[in-house]
Amino acid sequence: MSTLEIALLLHIAAAIAFFAGLVLATAATWAAARREHAREIAVLLGTARTGALMVIAGGVATLAFGFWLVELTDRDVSEAWLSASVALLIAAFVLGAIGGRALKRARRLAEHAVANGEIRADGARALLGDRAARVANTVAALASVSILVLMVWRPGE
């Protein structure tokens, strides 16, 4: 296996981890928003946190291996589709962090409710309905999918 093939394999594996984390975080967050019991909300938001960590690790690794691929090929980071992909990844990270703040607070409130023997976590449920957080997370997900489109389509090639 050549160095180029190894770099491509690692880039694709990292991208799979990135998108798997995105799906896990999204599904767990949606499920938590539909629950009433504090324990269920806490567990699901803990799972969403694992997904978010996968997104971060996969995104950073995808970027690193992508730069390695650029170095190994005749590509240049200044190519529009590559620059756009990097910008979209940065935007996805920033927006995900902004949207994730409400989810982190919701998880902590749900965990606190569980620790105090409470059945419901109304404060956590309210945070799960935070419109600004939903918008930020949705735009982050759309930016992520846009990166995938750019990587497959590679406009201008």
C-alpha positions in Angstrom: 0.0 0.0 0.0 1.4 3.4 -1.0 1.7 6.4 1.2 -1.0 8.1 -0.8 -3.4 5.1 -0.4 -2.7 5.1 3.4 -3.4 8.9 3.6 -6.6 8.5 1.6 -7.7 5.5 3.8 -7.1 7.4 7.0 -8.8 10.5 5.6 -11.9 8.5 4.7 -11.9 6.6 8.0 -11.8 9.9 9.9 -14.6 11.3 7.8 -16.7 8.3 8.6 -16.0 8.8 12.3 -17.0 12.5 11.9 -20.3 11.7 10.3 -21.0 8.7 12.6 -20.6 11.1 15.5 -22.8 13.7 13.9 -25.6 11.1 13.4 -25.2 9.7 16.9 -25.3 13.2 18.5 -28.3 14.2 16.4 -30.3 11.1 17.1 -29.6 11.1 20.8 -30.5 14.8 21.1 -33.7 14.3 19.2 -34.6 11.3 21.4 -33.8 13.3 24.6 -36.1 16.1 23.5 -38.9 13.6 23.4 -38.4 12.2 26.9 -40.0 13.2 30.1 -37.9 11.4 32.7 -34.7 13.0 33.9 -32.7 9.7 33.9 -33.6 9.1 30.2 -32.7 12.6 29.2 -29.4 12.4 31.1 -28.4 9.1 29.5 -29.4 10.3 26.0 -27.5 13.6 26.3 -24.5 11.6 27.6 -24.7 9.6 24.4 -25.0 12.8 22.4 -21.8 14.0 24.1 -20.0 10.9 22.9 -21.2 11.7 19.4 -20.0 15.3 19.7 -16.5 14.0 20.8 -16.5 11.7 17.8 -17.3 14.7 15.6 -14.4 16.7 17.1 -11.9 13.8 16.8 -13.1 12.8 13.3 -13.1 16.4 12.1 -9.6 17.2 13.3 -8.3 13.9 11.9 -10.1 14.4 8.6 -8.5 17.9 8.4 -5.0 16.6 9.3 -5.2 13.7 6.8 -6.7 16.0 4.2 -3.7 18.3 4.5 -1.4 15.3 4.2 -3.3 14.3 1.0 -2.8 17.8 -0.4 0.9 17.5 0.4 1.1 14.1 -1.4 -0.7 15.2 -4.5 -0.7 18.1 -7.0 -3.5 19.8 -5.1 -3.2 23.2 -3.5 -5.2 24.3 -0.4 -6.0 27.5 -2.3 -8.2 25.6 -4.7 -11.7 26.9 -4.1 -13.4 23.6 -3.2 -10.6 22.8 -0.7 -10.7 26.3 0.9 -14.5 26.1 1.1 -14.3 22.7 2.8 -11.9 24.0 5.4 -14.0 27.1 6.0 -17.2 25.0 6.3 -15.5 22.7 8.8 -14.4 25.6 10.9 -18.0 27.0 10.7 -19.4 23.6 11.7 -17.1 23.4 14.7 -18.0 27.0 15.8 -21.7 26.6 15.3 -21.7 23.1 16.9 -19.9 24.5 20.0 -22.4 27.3 20.2 -25.4 25.0 19.9 -23.8 22.4 22.2 -23.7 24.8 25.1 -27.4 24.5 25.7 -27.2 20.8 25.4 -24.4 20.6 27.9 -26.4 22.6 30.4 -29.4 20.4 29.7 -27.3 17.3 30.4 -26.0 18.7 33.7 -29.5 19.8 34.8 -30.8 16.3 34.0 -27.9 14.7 35.9 -28.5 17.0 38.8 -32.2 16.1 38.8 -31.3 12.3 38.8 -28.8 12.8 41.7 -31.6 14.5 43.7 -34.0 11.7 43.0 -36.3 13.8 40.8 -38.3 12.1 38.1 -38.7 15.1 35.8 -36.1 17.6 34.5 -38.2 20.4 33.2 -35.2 22.8 33.1 -33.3 20.3 30.8 -36.4 19.9 28.6 -36.7 23.7 28.2 -33.0 23.9 27.1 -33.6 21.1 24.6 -36.2 23.3 23.0 -33.8 26.3 22.7 -34.4 27.7 19.2 -30.9 29.3 18.9 -29.2 26.1 19.8 -31.3 24.1 17.3 -30.6 26.6 14.5 -26.8 26.6 15.3 -26.7 22.8 15.3 -28.8 22.5 12.2 -26.6 24.9 10.3 -23.5 23.1 11.6 -24.9 19.8 10.2 -25.7 21.4 6.9 -22.2 22.8 6.7 -20.9 19.3 7.4 -23.0 17.7 4.6 -21.9 20.5 2.3 -18.3 19.4 2.9 -19.1 15.9 1.9 -20.7 17.2 -1.3 -17.6 19.2 -2.1 -15.3 16.3 -1.4 -17.3 14.0 -3.7 -18.2 16.5 -6.4 -14.9 18.5 -6.4 -16.1 21.4 -8.6 -13.6 22.8 -11.1 -11.9 19.5 -11.6 
